[in-house]
């Protein structure tokens, strides 16, 4: 049976950055964040792959992970996600196995069809073909990772006597996840191949509504293909930014939150009224979608706890909550947000303070007995030393 104390926590970066800052510094800050998350005890950090539209500035998540892994000790890294139609499957498998060895097994391979239309356009890929291409590439990559010699030909790649010459760090293999949004396509693909499920739109109204349905599809397809659906490998993504109060959280993001709204709205060619002020953007994002991001928590640890509990009740339990990280506040406020999450939200679900709370409750419930014993012990110590009770000594001015 699923237990909330088993839940894990991490961050999911595209990464999203404002267009008016230095990209070299933004990349360094993302690596700094990896170190911070590792220090705070987060379990995972994911980095995406994108090639256009300005905001999402990492085209090679494996290169980023290789750098971040050298600066961290225990946190696991996921490609969030590697867009399979953009790469030849043999190159993909080779880069995966090299990175898995370099990180000594701390790699999770997240896969997807590719998200940004301009990426596909620049590569001459028809968006209609992307999900088919993902399925073809995924089949080839999984076989290569299993050590098979692969002969395969499609309309966009050929494999002849192909093999990955490097092994995975763990002889049992490497965890591979497939992204899911609203349609059941991701659930079907993950269930067919026995992969982990990554629900990117968990906090959007529509994505939230179908979470349990898509898990049901995943369970059904997994069983049909001889795989066991495991909730511990199910990851949900939700944007969050925390501070001590809601007002403080709003203040922290108010100067830069417009960048994410511009990113979404300029791609759609729209200028909605709500996007004209920080207050309007915050209210829109809290109550409705902001592009593909779903609804955000800009508030306190209690707000985060309530949202995670809502996701638990909807799904029946999952393995990892990934905070969708958006670069919308200064560095110190950003670090503080994750510190609050680590110090107050994570212990709540992992029940790390149950023993401490029980200890104080016992002391409260038995205060008269315990304090009476303490007073008796002090009185006896005085009597043993001075030969008369402490209260008599006090009356004598001792």
Order of alpha helices (4+ residues) and beta strands (2+ residues): beta-alpha-beta-alpha-beta-alpha-beta-alpha-alpha-beta-beta-beta-alpha-beta-alpha-alpha-beta-alpha-alpha-alpha-beta-alpha-beta-alpha-alpha-alpha-alpha-alpha
